[in-house]
């Protein structure tokens, strides 16, 4: 995601105000569970849309695939919704 403009006009309505919001998401479950932080999510407040670009989704797949070598071990609290 290097060299990307973080501010640009909306492809759909042409308005300004497209934002990149850094998000944290959890993928997989059990032993395969991995948390990825700082994922850039595109937000279009006026169009009520938020999504990940194809490049970002591709990078997420790559990170998940290499999670064993890339992931930093941290202790986190996990709660199962009763
Ligand atoms: Zn828009």
PDB file of the backbone (N, CA, C, O) and the ligand in Angstrom, with CONECT records:
HET     ZN  A 101       1
ATOM      1  N   UNK A   1       0.835  -1.205   0.000  1.00  0.00           N
ATOM      2  CA  UNK A   1       0.000   0.000   0.000  1.00  0.00           C
ATOM      3  C   UNK A   1       0.865   1.249   0.000  1.00  0.00           C
ATOM      4  O   UNK A   1       0.431   2.315   0.437  1.00  0.00           O
ATOM      5  N   UNK A   2       2.076   1.115  -0.486  1.00  0.00           N
ATOM      6  CA  UNK A   2       2.956   2.281  -0.500  1.00  0.00           C
ATOM      7  C   UNK A   2       2.609   3.199  -1.666  1.00  0.00           C
ATOM      8  O   UNK A   2       2.160   2.750  -2.721  1.00  0.00           O
ATOM      9  N   UNK A   3       2.823   4.470  -1.458  1.00  0.00           N
ATOM     10  CA  UNK A   3       2.629   5.441  -2.528  1.00  0.00           C
ATOM     11  C   UNK A   3       1.181   5.706  -2.869  1.00  0.00           C
ATOM     12  O   UNK A   3       0.891   6.368  -3.865  1.00  0.00           O
ATOM     13  N   UNK A   4       0.258   5.195  -2.051  1.00  0.00           N
ATOM     14  CA  UNK A   4      -1.151   5.442  -2.298  1.00  0.00           C
ATOM     15  C   UNK A   4      -1.562   6.774  -1.691  1.00  0.00           C
ATOM     16  O   UNK A   4      -1.146   7.133  -0.589  1.00  0.00           O
ATOM     17  N   UNK A   5      -2.383   7.488  -2.432  1.00  0.00           N
ATOM     18  CA  UNK A   5      -2.950   8.700  -1.847  1.00  0.00           C
ATOM     19  C   UNK A   5      -3.962   8.294  -0.793  1.00  0.00           C
ATOM     20  O   UNK A   5      -4.761   7.382  -1.006  1.00  0.00           O
ATOM     21  N   UNK A   6      -3.928   8.962   0.329  1.00  0.00           N
ATOM     22  CA  UNK A   6      -4.865   8.602   1.382  1.00  0.00           C
ATOM     23  C   UNK A   6      -6.138   9.439   1.282  1.00  0.00           C
ATOM     24  O   UNK A   6      -7.139   9.136   1.932  1.00  0.00           O
ATOM     25  N   UNK A   7      -6.095  10.487   0.471  1.00  0.00           N
ATOM     26  CA  UNK A   7      -7.291  11.299   0.317  1.00  0.00           C
ATOM     27  C   UNK A   7      -7.601  11.441  -1.160  1.00  0.00           C
ATOM     28  O   UNK A   7      -6.736  11.812  -1.953  1.00  0.00           O
ATOM     29  N   UNK A   8      -8.832  11.147  -1.522  1.00  0.00           N
ATOM     30  CA  UNK A   8      -9.202  11.281  -2.926  1.00  0.00           C
ATOM     31  C   UNK A   8     -10.702  11.433  -3.033  1.00  0.00           C
ATOM     32  O   UNK A   8     -11.426  11.342  -2.041  1.00  0.00           O
ATOM     33  N   UNK A   9     -11.157  11.666  -4.246  1.00  0.00           N
ATOM     34  CA  UNK A   9     -12.585  11.824  -4.462  1.00  0.00           C
ATOM     35  C   UNK A   9     -13.257  10.458  -4.596  1.00  0.00           C
ATOM     36  O   UNK A   9     -12.633   9.468  -4.978  1.00  0.00           O
ATOM     37  N   UNK A  10     -14.527  10.441  -4.275  1.00  0.00           N
ATOM     38  CA  UNK A  10     -15.315   9.219  -4.345  1.00  0.00           C
ATOM     39  C   UNK A  10     -15.513   8.806  -5.805  1.00  0.00           C
ATOM     40  O   UNK A  10     -15.858   9.638  -6.644  1.00  0.00           O
ATOM     41  N   UNK A  11     -15.298   7.531  -6.109  1.00  0.00           N
ATOM     42  CA  UNK A  11     -15.510   7.033  -7.472  1.00  0.00           C
ATOM     43  C   UNK A  11     -16.993   7.038  -7.840  1.00  0.00           C
ATOM     44  O   UNK A  11     -17.355   7.139  -9.013  1.00  0.00           O
ATOM     45  N   UNK A  12     -17.828   6.930  -6.839  1.00  0.00           N
ATOM     46  CA  UNK A  12     -19.260   6.782  -7.095  1.00  0.00           C
ATOM     47  C   UNK A  12     -19.964   8.121  -7.272  1.00  0.00           C
ATOM     48  O   UNK A  12     -20.679   8.323  -8.254  1.00  0.00           O
ATOM     49  N   UNK A  13     -19.765   9.039  -6.326  1.00  0.00           N
ATOM     50  CA  UNK A  13     -20.531  10.285  -6.369  1.00  0.00           C
ATOM     51  C   UNK A  13     -19.640  11.488  -6.635  1.00  0.00           C
ATOM     52  O   UNK A  13     -20.146  12.595  -6.815  1.00  0.00           O
ATOM     53  N   UNK A  14     -18.314  11.295  -6.663  1.00  0.00           N
ATOM     54  CA  UNK A  14     -17.414  12.389  -6.992  1.00  0.00           C
ATOM     55  C   UNK A  14     -17.130  13.348  -5.854  1.00  0.00           C
ATOM     56  O   UNK A  14     -16.322  14.265  -6.003  1.00  0.00           O
ATOM     57  N   UNK A  15     -17.784  13.152  -4.718  1.00  0.00           N
ATOM     58  CA  UNK A  15     -17.559  14.042  -3.579  1.00  0.00           C
ATOM     59  C   UNK A  15     -16.204  13.776  -2.934  1.00  0.00           C
ATOM     60  O   UNK A  15     -15.647  12.682  -3.031  1.00  0.00           O
ATOM     61  N   UNK A  16     -15.700  14.798  -2.282  1.00  0.00           N
ATOM     62  CA  UNK A  16     -14.480  14.616  -1.498  1.00  0.00           C
ATOM     63  C   UNK A  16     -14.839  13.963  -0.167  1.00  0.00           C
ATOM     64  O   UNK A  16     -16.012  13.872   0.196  1.00  0.00           O
ATOM     65  N   UNK A  17     -13.835  13.521   0.537  1.00  0.00           N
ATOM     66  CA  UNK A  17     -14.086  13.026   1.886  1.00  0.00           C
ATOM     67  C   UNK A  17     -13.914  11.537   2.027  1.00  0.00           C
ATOM     68  O   UNK A  17     -14.293  10.955   3.043  1.00  0.00           O
ATOM     69  N   UNK A  18     -13.328  10.899   0.987  1.00  0.00           N
ATOM     70  CA  UNK A  18     -13.008   9.480   1.117  1.00  0.00           C
ATOM     71  C   UNK A  18     -11.866   9.349   2.114  1.00  0.00           C
ATOM     72  O   UNK A  18     -10.830  10.000   1.977  1.00  0.00           O
ATOM     73  N   UNK A  19     -12.064   8.509   3.107  1.00  0.00           N
ATOM     74  CA  UNK A  19     -11.074   8.381   4.175  1.00  0.00           C
ATOM     75  C   UNK A  19     -10.537   6.970   4.234  1.00  0.00           C
ATOM     76  O   UNK A  19     -11.211   6.001   3.885  1.00  0.00           O
ATOM     77  N   UNK A  20      -9.297   6.889   4.689  1.00  0.00           N
ATOM     78  CA  UNK A  20      -8.721   5.586   4.981  1.00  0.00           C
ATOM     79  C   UNK A  20      -8.702   5.439   6.495  1.00  0.00           C
ATOM     80  O   UNK A  20      -8.059   6.215   7.201  1.00  0.00           O
ATOM     81  N   UNK A  21      -9.405   4.448   6.970  1.00  0.00           N
ATOM     82  CA  UNK A  21      -9.464   4.200   8.408  1.00  0.00           C
ATOM     83  C   UNK A  21      -8.723   2.908   8.702  1.00  0.00           C
ATOM     84  O   UNK A  21      -8.940   1.892   8.042  1.00  0.00           O
ATOM     85  N   UNK A  22      -7.845   2.956   9.699  1.00  0.00           N
ATOM     86  CA  UNK A  22      -7.089   1.757  10.076  1.00  0.00           C
ATOM     87  C   UNK A  22      -7.942   0.897  10.980  1.00  0.00           C
ATOM     88  O   UNK A  22      -8.436   1.366  12.006  1.00  0.00           O
ATOM     89  N   UNK A  23      -8.119  -0.362  10.606  1.00  0.00           N
ATOM     90  CA  UNK A  23      -9.005  -1.236  11.359  1.00  0.00           C
ATOM     91  C   UNK A  23      -8.265  -2.483  11.836  1.00  0.00           C
ATOM     92  O   UNK A  23      -7.224  -2.859  11.298  1.00  0.00           O
ATOM     93  N   UNK A  24      -8.828  -3.099  12.846  1.00  0.00           N
ATOM     94  CA  UNK A  24      -8.301  -4.353  13.377  1.00  0.00           C
ATOM     95  C   UNK A  24      -9.338  -5.433  13.119  1.00  0.00           C
ATOM     96  O   UNK A  24     -10.515  -5.262  13.436  1.00  0.00           O
ATOM     97  N   UNK A  25      -8.903  -6.533  12.548  1.00  0.00           N
ATOM     98  CA  UNK A  25      -9.838  -7.618  12.259  1.00  0.00           C
ATOM     99  C   UNK A  25      -9.262  -8.948  12.715  1.00  0.00           C
ATOM    100  O   UNK A  25      -8.047  -9.142  12.760  1.00  0.00           O
ATOM    101  N   UNK A  26     -10.161  -9.851  13.050  1.00  0.00           N
ATOM    102  CA  UNK A  26      -9.769 -11.207  13.440  1.00  0.00           C
ATOM    103  C   UNK A  26     -10.170 -12.155  12.319  1.00  0.00           C
ATOM    104  O   UNK A  26     -11.279 -12.076  11.792  1.00  0.00           O
ATOM    105  N   UNK A  27      -9.264 -13.046  11.964  1.00  0.00           N
ATOM    106  CA  UNK A  27      -9.529 -14.013  10.897  1.00  0.00           C
ATOM    107  C   UNK A  27      -9.335 -15.425  11.414  1.00  0.00           C
ATOM    108  O   UNK A  27      -8.520 -15.669  12.303  1.00  0.00           O
ATOM    109  N   UNK A  28     -10.089 -16.346  10.851  1.00  0.00           N
ATOM    110  CA  UNK A  28      -9.976 -17.751  11.217  1.00  0.00           C
ATOM    111  C   UNK A  28     -10.548 -18.018  12.595  1.00  0.00           C
ATOM    112  O   UNK A  28     -11.164 -17.148  13.212  1.00  0.00           O
ATOM    113  N   UNK A  29     -10.332 -19.241  13.068  1.00  0.00           N
ATOM    114  CA  UNK A  29     -10.792 -19.594  14.406  1.00  0.00           C
ATOM    115  C   UNK A  29      -9.878 -20.649  14.997  1.00  0.00           C
ATOM    116  O   UNK A  29      -9.095 -21.285  14.292  1.00  0.00           O
ATOM    117  N   UNK A  30      -9.994 -20.824  16.314  1.00  0.00           N
ATOM    118  CA  UNK A  30      -9.182 -21.826  16.997  1.00  0.00           C
ATOM    119  C   UNK A  30      -7.698 -21.585  16.790  1.00  0.00           C
ATOM    120  O   UNK A  30      -7.204 -20.475  16.987  1.00  0.00           O
ATOM    121  N   UNK A  31      -6.988 -22.641  16.387  1.00  0.00           N
ATOM    122  CA  UNK A  31      -5.536 -22.541  16.209  1.00  0.00           C
ATOM    123  C   UNK A  31      -5.156 -21.638  15.046  1.00  0.00           C
ATOM    124  O   UNK A  31      -4.055 -21.089  15.016  1.00  0.00           O
ATOM    125  N   UNK A  32      -6.058 -21.483  14.098  1.00  0.00           N
ATOM    126  CA  UNK A  32      -5.782 -20.663  12.921  1.00  0.00           C
ATOM    127  C   UNK A  32      -6.122 -19.198  13.125  1.00  0.00           C
ATOM    128  O   UNK A  32      -5.917 -18.372  12.235  1.00  0.00           O
ATOM    129  N   UNK A  33      -6.646 -18.880  14.309  1.00  0.00           N
ATOM    130  CA  UNK A  33      -7.057 -17.510  14.564  1.00  0.00           C
ATOM    131  C   UNK A  33      -5.866 -16.560  14.541  1.00  0.00           C
ATOM    132  O   UNK A  33      -4.823 -16.834  15.135  1.00  0.00           O
ATOM    133  N   UNK A  34      -6.039 -15.454  13.854  1.00  0.00           N
ATOM    134  CA  UNK A  34      -4.990 -14.444  13.813  1.00  0.00           C
ATOM    135  C   UNK A  34      -5.643 -13.056  13.803  1.00  0.00           C
ATOM    136  O   UNK A  34      -6.679 -12.844  13.172  1.00  0.00           O
ATOM    137  N   UNK A  35      -5.019 -12.135  14.507  1.00  0.00           N
ATOM    138  CA  UNK A  35      -5.498 -10.759  14.556  1.00  0.00           C
ATOM    139  C   UNK A  35      -4.595  -9.922  13.654  1.00  0.00           C
ATOM    140  O   UNK A  35      -3.371  -9.977  13.780  1.00  0.00           O
ATOM    141  N   UNK A  36      -5.181  -9.159  12.757  1.00  0.00           N
ATOM    142  CA  UNK A  36      -4.401  -8.260  11.914  1.00  0.00           C
ATOM    143  C   UNK A  36      -4.814  -6.827  12.243  1.00  0.00           C
ATOM    144  O   UNK A  36      -5.986  -6.462  12.158  1.00  0.00           O
ATOM    145  N   UNK A  37      -3.829  -6.039  12.615  1.00  0.00           N
ATOM    146  CA  UNK A  37      -4.075  -4.643  12.988  1.00  0.00           C
ATOM    147  C   UNK A  37      -3.707  -3.713  11.845  1.00  0.00           C
ATOM    148  O   UNK A  37      -2.976  -4.083  10.926  1.00  0.00           O
ATOM    149  N   UNK A  38      -4.228  -2.503  11.923  1.00  0.00           N
ATOM    150  CA  UNK A  38      -3.846  -1.425  10.996  1.00  0.00           C
ATOM    151  C   UNK A  38      -4.227  -1.709   9.545  1.00  0.00           C
ATOM    152  O   UNK A  38      -3.563  -1.234   8.624  1.00  0.00           O
ATOM    153  N   UNK A  39      -5.281  -2.474   9.342  1.00  0.00           N
ATOM    154  CA  UNK A  39      -5.717  -2.741   7.962  1.00  0.00           C
ATOM    155  C   UNK A  39      -6.416  -1.489   7.412  1.00  0.00           C
ATOM    156  O   UNK A  39      -7.367  -0.991   8.015  1.00  0.00           O
ATOM    157  N   UNK A  40      -5.940  -0.985   6.269  1.00  0.00           N
ATOM    158  CA  UNK A  40      -6.579   0.219   5.738  1.00  0.00           C
ATOM    159  C   UNK A  40      -7.949  -0.088   5.127  1.00  0.00           C
ATOM    160  O   UNK A  40      -8.055  -0.863   4.176  1.00  0.00           O
ATOM    161  N   UNK A  41      -8.977   0.519   5.677  1.00  0.00           N
ATOM    162  CA  UNK A  41     -10.330   0.373   5.157  1.00  0.00           C
ATOM    163  C   UNK A  41     -10.750   1.698   4.538  1.00  0.00           C
ATOM    164  O   UNK A  41     -10.584   2.758   5.141  1.00  0.00           O
ATOM    165  N   UNK A  42     -11.297   1.627   3.326  1.00  0.00           N
ATOM    166  CA  UNK A  42     -11.763   2.839   2.649  1.00  0.00           C
ATOM    167  C   UNK A  42     -13.163   3.161   3.149  1.00  0.00           C
ATOM    168  O   UNK A  42     -14.046   2.304   3.157  1.00  0.00           O
ATOM    169  N   UNK A  43     -13.353   4.416   3.568  1.00  0.00           N
ATOM    170  CA  UNK A  43     -14.679   4.834   4.044  1.00  0.00           C
ATOM    171  C   UNK A  43     -15.195   5.978   3.184  1.00  0.00           C
ATOM    172  O   UNK A  43     -14.481   6.942   2.906  1.00  0.00           O
ATOM    173  N   UNK A  44     -16.438   5.849   2.775  1.00  0.00           N
ATOM    174  CA  UNK A  44     -17.116   6.915   2.030  1.00  0.00           C
ATOM    175  C   UNK A  44     -18.337   7.305   2.839  1.00  0.00           C
ATOM    176  O   UNK A  44     -19.416   6.744   2.652  1.00  0.00           O
ATOM    177  N   UNK A  45     -18.170   8.258   3.734  1.00  0.00           N
ATOM    178  CA  UNK A  45     -19.261   8.584   4.663  1.00  0.00           C
ATOM    179  C   UNK A  45     -20.553   8.972   3.943  1.00  0.00           C
ATOM    180  O   UNK A  45     -21.642   8.586   4.367  1.00  0.00           O
ATOM    181  N   UNK A  46     -20.429   9.742   2.844  1.00  0.00           N
ATOM    182  CA  UNK A  46     -21.626  10.214   2.149  1.00  0.00           C
ATOM    183  C   UNK A  46     -22.345   9.101   1.412  1.00  0.00           C
ATOM    184  O   UNK A  46     -23.556   9.182   1.204  1.00  0.00           O
ATOM    185  N   UNK A  47     -21.617   8.055   1.010  1.00  0.00           N
ATOM    186  CA  UNK A  47     -22.243   6.919   0.326  1.00  0.00           C
ATOM    187  C   UNK A  47     -22.549   5.789   1.296  1.00  0.00           C
ATOM    188  O   UNK A  47     -23.067   4.747   0.893  1.00  0.00           O
ATOM    189  N   UNK A  48     -22.232   5.988   2.581  1.00  0.00           N
ATOM    190  CA  UNK A  48     -22.442   4.967   3.614  1.00  0.00           C
ATOM    191  C   UNK A  48     -21.782   3.654   3.218  1.00  0.00           C
ATOM    192  O   UNK A  48     -22.358   2.576   3.362  1.00  0.00           O
ATOM    193  N   UNK A  49     -20.581   3.774   2.726  1.00  0.00           N
ATOM    194  CA  UNK A  49     -19.861   2.589   2.281  1.00  0.00           C
ATOM    195  C   UNK A  49     -18.529   2.494   2.977  1.00  0.00           C
ATOM    196  O   UNK A  49     -17.874   3.507   3.220  1.00  0.00           O
ATOM    197  N   UNK A  50     -18.124   1.287   3.297  1.00  0.00           N
ATOM    198  CA  UNK A  50     -16.766   1.052   3.752  1.00  0.00           C
ATOM    199  C   UNK A  50     -16.349  -0.323   3.248  1.00  0.00           C
ATOM    200  O   UNK A  50     -17.117  -1.283   3.301  1.00  0.00           O
ATOM    201  N   UNK A  51     -15.135  -0.392   2.767  1.00  0.00           N
ATOM    202  CA  UNK A  51     -14.698  -1.649   2.146  1.00  0.00           C
ATOM    203  C   UNK A  51     -13.175  -1.717   2.099  1.00  0.00           C
ATOM    204  O   UNK A  51     -12.483  -0.719   2.302  1.00  0.00           O
ATOM    205  N   UNK A  52     -12.680  -2.905   1.830  1.00  0.00           N
ATOM    206  CA  UNK A  52     -11.253  -3.113   1.620  1.00  0.00           C
ATOM    207  C   UNK A  52     -11.003  -3.227   0.117  1.00  0.00           C
ATOM    208  O   UNK A  52     -11.784  -3.855  -0.597  1.00  0.00           O
ATOM    209  N   UNK A  53      -9.939  -2.633  -0.352  1.00  0.00           N
ATOM    210  CA  UNK A  53      -9.615  -2.734  -1.773  1.00  0.00           C
ATOM    211  C   UNK A  53      -9.125  -4.146  -2.086  1.00  0.00           C
ATOM    212  O   UNK A  53      -8.770  -4.903  -1.183  1.00  0.00           O
ATOM    213  N   UNK A  54      -9.109  -4.491  -3.371  1.00  0.00           N
ATOM    214  CA  UNK A  54      -8.634  -5.810  -3.806  1.00  0.00           C
ATOM    215  C   UNK A  54      -7.187  -6.023  -3.365  1.00  0.00           C
ATOM    216  O   UNK A  54      -6.814  -7.122  -2.954  1.00  0.00           O
ATOM    217  N   UNK A  55      -6.366  -4.959  -3.452  1.00  0.00           N
ATOM    218  CA  UNK A  55      -4.969  -5.049  -3.020  1.00  0.00           C
ATOM    219  C   UNK A  55      -4.874  -5.386  -1.537  1.00  0.00           C
ATOM    220  O   UNK A  55      -4.063  -6.212  -1.119  1.00  0.00           O
ATOM    221  N   UNK A  56      -5.725  -4.724  -0.750  1.00  0.00           N
ATOM    222  CA  UNK A  56      -5.712  -4.951   0.690  1.00  0.00           C
ATOM    223  C   UNK A  56      -6.134  -6.376   1.009  1.00  0.00           C
ATOM    224  O   UNK A  56      -5.519  -7.030   1.851  1.00  0.00           O
ATOM    225  N   UNK A  57      -7.187  -6.869   0.340  1.00  0.00           N
ATOM    226  CA  UNK A  57      -7.655  -8.236   0.580  1.00  0.00           C
ATOM    227  C   UNK A  57      -6.585  -9.252   0.193  1.00  0.00           C
ATOM    228  O   UNK A  57      -6.416 -10.280   0.850  1.00  0.00           O
ATOM    229  N   UNK A  58      -5.873  -8.946  -0.877  1.00  0.00           N
ATOM    230  CA  UNK A  58      -4.790  -9.819  -1.325  1.00  0.00           C
ATOM    231  C   UNK A  58      -3.680  -9.865  -0.274  1.00  0.00           C
ATOM    232  O   UNK A  58      -3.133 -10.927   0.025  1.00  0.00           O
ATOM    233  N   UNK A  59      -3.359  -8.695   0.279  1.00  0.00           N
ATOM    234  CA  UNK A  59      -2.328  -8.608   1.314  1.00  0.00           C
ATOM    235  C   UNK A  59      -2.779  -9.342   2.583  1.00  0.00           C
ATOM    236  O   UNK A  59      -1.971  -9.992   3.247  1.00  0.00           O
ATOM    237  N   UNK A  60      -4.062  -9.235   2.913  1.00  0.00           N
ATOM    238  CA  UNK A  60      -4.593  -9.960   4.078  1.00  0.00           C
ATOM    239  C   UNK A  60      -4.395 -11.468   3.883  1.00  0.00           C
ATOM    240  O   UNK A  60      -3.962 -12.166   4.800  1.00  0.00           O
ATOM    241  N   UNK A  61      -4.712 -11.957   2.690  1.00  0.00           N
ATOM    242  CA  UNK A  61      -4.524 -13.380   2.390  1.00  0.00           C
ATOM    243  C   UNK A  61      -3.064 -13.786   2.579  1.00  0.00           C
ATOM    244  O   UNK A  61      -2.758 -14.841   3.135  1.00  0.00           O
ATOM    245  N   UNK A  62      -2.173 -12.920   2.101  1.00  0.00           N
ATOM    246  CA  UNK A  62      -0.736 -13.203   2.203  1.00  0.00           C
ATOM    247  C   UNK A  62      -0.309 -13.249   3.673  1.00  0.00           C
ATOM    248  O   UNK A  62       0.409 -14.157   4.092  1.00  0.00           O
ATOM    249  N   UNK A  63      -0.759 -12.258   4.448  1.00  0.00           N
ATOM    250  CA  UNK A  63      -0.395 -12.199   5.864  1.00  0.00           C
ATOM    251  C   UNK A  63      -0.926 -13.418   6.615  1.00  0.00           C
ATOM    252  O   UNK A  63      -0.237 -13.978   7.468  1.00  0.00           O
ATOM    253  N   UNK A  64      -2.159 -13.829   6.292  1.00  0.00           N
ATOM    254  CA  UNK A  64      -2.749 -15.001   6.955  1.00  0.00           C
ATOM    255  C   UNK A  64      -1.958 -16.247   6.619  1.00  0.00           C
ATOM    256  O   UNK A  64      -1.726 -17.096   7.480  1.00  0.00           O
ATOM    257  N   UNK A  65      -1.545 -16.355   5.368  1.00  0.00           N
ATOM    258  CA  UNK A  65      -0.785 -17.509   4.899  1.00  0.00           C
ATOM    259  C   UNK A  65       0.547 -17.631   5.629  1.00  0.00           C
ATOM    260  O   UNK A  65       1.009 -18.737   5.913  1.00  0.00           O
ATOM    261  N   UNK A  66       1.158 -16.496   5.929  1.00  0.00           N
ATOM    262  CA  UNK A  66       2.482 -16.482   6.558  1.00  0.00           C
ATOM    263  C   UNK A  66       2.413 -16.088   8.028  1.00  0.00           C
ATOM    264  O   UNK A  66       3.387 -15.602   8.602  1.00  0.00           O
ATOM    265  N   UNK A  67       1.241 -16.305   8.628  1.00  0.00           N
ATOM    266  CA  UNK A  67       1.052 -15.830  10.001  1.00  0.00           C
ATOM    267  C   UNK A  67       2.061 -16.420  10.979  1.00  0.00           C
ATOM    268  O   UNK A  67       2.460 -15.758  11.937  1.00  0.00           O
ATOM    269  N   UNK A  68       2.479 -17.676  10.735  1.00  0.00           N
ATOM    270  CA  UNK A  68       3.401 -18.317  11.687  1.00  0.00           C
ATOM    271  C   UNK A  68       4.726 -17.580  11.780  1.00  0.00           C
ATOM    272  O   UNK A  68       5.299 -17.460  12.863  1.00  0.00           O
ATOM    273  N   UNK A  69       5.217 -17.084  10.643  1.00  0.00           N
ATOM    274  CA  UNK A  69       6.499 -16.383  10.661  1.00  0.00           C
ATOM    275  C   UNK A  69       6.337 -14.892  10.935  1.00  0.00           C
ATOM    276  O   UNK A  69       7.264 -14.246  11.423  1.00  0.00           O
ATOM    277  N   UNK A  70       5.158 -14.340  10.622  1.00  0.00           N
ATOM    278  CA  UNK A  70       4.988 -12.883  10.745  1.00  0.00           C
ATOM    279  C   UNK A  70       4.394 -12.454  12.081  1.00  0.00           C
ATOM    280  O   UNK A  70       4.675 -11.358  12.566  1.00  0.00           O
ATOM    281  N   UNK A  71       3.582 -13.310  12.670  1.00  0.00           N
ATOM    282  CA  UNK A  71       2.818 -12.881  13.842  1.00  0.00           C
ATOM    283  C   UNK A  71       3.691 -12.749  15.082  1.00  0.00           C
ATOM    284  O   UNK A  71       4.545 -13.587  15.372  1.00  0.00           O
ATOM    285  N   UNK A  72       3.442 -11.680  15.785  1.00  0.00           N
ATOM    286  CA  UNK A  72       4.075 -11.461  17.078  1.00  0.00           C
ATOM    287  C   UNK A  72       3.137 -12.065  18.122  1.00  0.00           C
ATOM    288  O   UNK A  72       1.931 -11.818  18.088  1.00  0.00           O
ATOM    289  N   UNK A  73       3.676 -12.849  19.040  1.00  0.00           N
ATOM    290  CA  UNK A  73       2.840 -13.477  20.061  1.00  0.00           C
ATOM    291  C   UNK A  73       2.491 -12.466  21.149  1.00  0.00           C
ATOM    292  O   UNK A  73       3.363 -11.834  21.745  1.00  0.00           O
ATOM    293  N   UNK A  74       1.197 -12.336  21.384  1.00  0.00           N
ATOM    294  CA  UNK A  74       0.733 -11.455  22.439  1.00  0.00           C
ATOM    295  C   UNK A  74      -0.370 -12.159  23.202  1.00  0.00           C
ATOM    296  O   UNK A  74      -1.121 -12.968  22.658  1.00  0.00           O
ATOM    297  N   UNK A  75      -0.442 -11.831  24.454  1.00  0.00           N
ATOM    298  CA  UNK A  75      -1.519 -12.384  25.278  1.00  0.00           C
ATOM    299  C   UNK A  75      -2.724 -11.471  25.174  1.00  0.00           C
ATOM    300  O   UNK A  75      -2.633 -10.280  25.474  1.00  0.00           O
ATOM    301  N   UNK A  76      -3.865 -12.028  24.746  1.00  0.00           N
ATOM    302  CA  UNK A  76      -5.059 -11.202  24.635  1.00  0.00           C
ATOM    303  C   UNK A  76      -6.228 -11.857  25.371  1.00  0.00           C
ATOM    304  O   UNK A  76      -6.275 -13.077  25.527  1.00  0.00           O
ATOM    305  N   UNK A  77      -7.140 -11.051  25.806  1.00  0.00           N
ATOM    306  CA  UNK A  77      -8.335 -11.562  26.456  1.00  0.00           C
ATOM    307  C   UNK A  77      -9.374 -11.948  25.419  1.00  0.00           C
ATOM    308  O   UNK A  77      -9.677 -11.162  24.521  1.00  0.00           O
ATOM    309  N   UNK A  78      -9.920 -13.148  25.531  1.00  0.00           N
ATOM    310  CA  UNK A  78     -10.936 -13.618  24.594  1.00  0.00           C
ATOM    311  C   UNK A  78     -12.179 -13.999  25.377  1.00  0.00           C
ATOM    312  O   UNK A  78     -12.100 -14.713  26.377  1.00  0.00           O
ATOM    313  N   UNK A  79     -13.330 -13.518  24.916  1.00  0.00           N
ATOM    314  CA  UNK A  79     -14.600 -13.827  25.588  1.00  0.00           C
ATOM    315  C   UNK A  79     -15.546 -14.466  24.586  1.00  0.00           C
ATOM    316  O   UNK A  79     -15.751 -13.936  23.494  1.00  0.00           O
ATOM    317  N   UNK A  80     -16.126 -15.609  24.956  1.00  0.00           N
ATOM    318  CA  UNK A  80     -17.167 -16.212  24.134  1.00  0.00           C
ATOM    319  C   UNK A  80     -18.514 -15.622  24.573  1.00  0.00           C
ATOM    320  O   UNK A  80     -18.850 -15.642  25.757  1.00  0.00           O
ATOM    321  N   UNK A  81     -19.270 -15.103  23.620  1.00  0.00           N
ATOM    322  CA  UNK A  81     -20.575 -14.539  23.917  1.00  0.00           C
ATOM    323  C   UNK A  81     -21.492 -15.639  24.417  1.00  0.00           C
ATOM    324  O   UNK A  81     -21.712 -16.634  23.726  1.00  0.00           O
ATOM    325  N   UNK A  82     -22.022 -15.465  25.607  1.00  0.00           N
ATOM    326  CA  UNK A  82     -22.838 -16.541  26.215  1.00  0.00           C
ATOM    327  C   UNK A  82     -24.225 -16.599  25.593  1.00  0.00           C
ATOM    328  O   UNK A  82     -25.040 -17.438  25.979  1.00  0.00           O
TER     329      UNK A  82
HETATM  330 ZN    ZN A 101     -19.513   9.021  -2.434  1.00  0.00          ZN
END
